[in-house]
């Protein structure tokens, strides 16, 4: 396999990974929003202990969401680098 073919193959694999993480991040973001709305709406019904527990869990989910967004930015940068390399080869 020549260098150009290897770059094209790497680019395709990275694009698939990028799409996967974008979808996962969108789903997670929607879940966070839903959970926040429910916590605000049912705050008094759930009780203080349950609400506090859910808010702690939500904090950890937000951290994971932020990590995924950073991962997406890293993948996007790598995609741009690979595209530039391929453009230079053609």
Secondary structure as GFF3:
##gff-version 3
##sequence-region A 1 90
A	DSSP	alpha_helix	3	41	.	.	.	ID=ss1
A	DSSP	alpha_helix	43	46	.	.	.	ID=ss2
A	DSSP	alpha_helix	48	89	.	.	.	ID=ss3
###
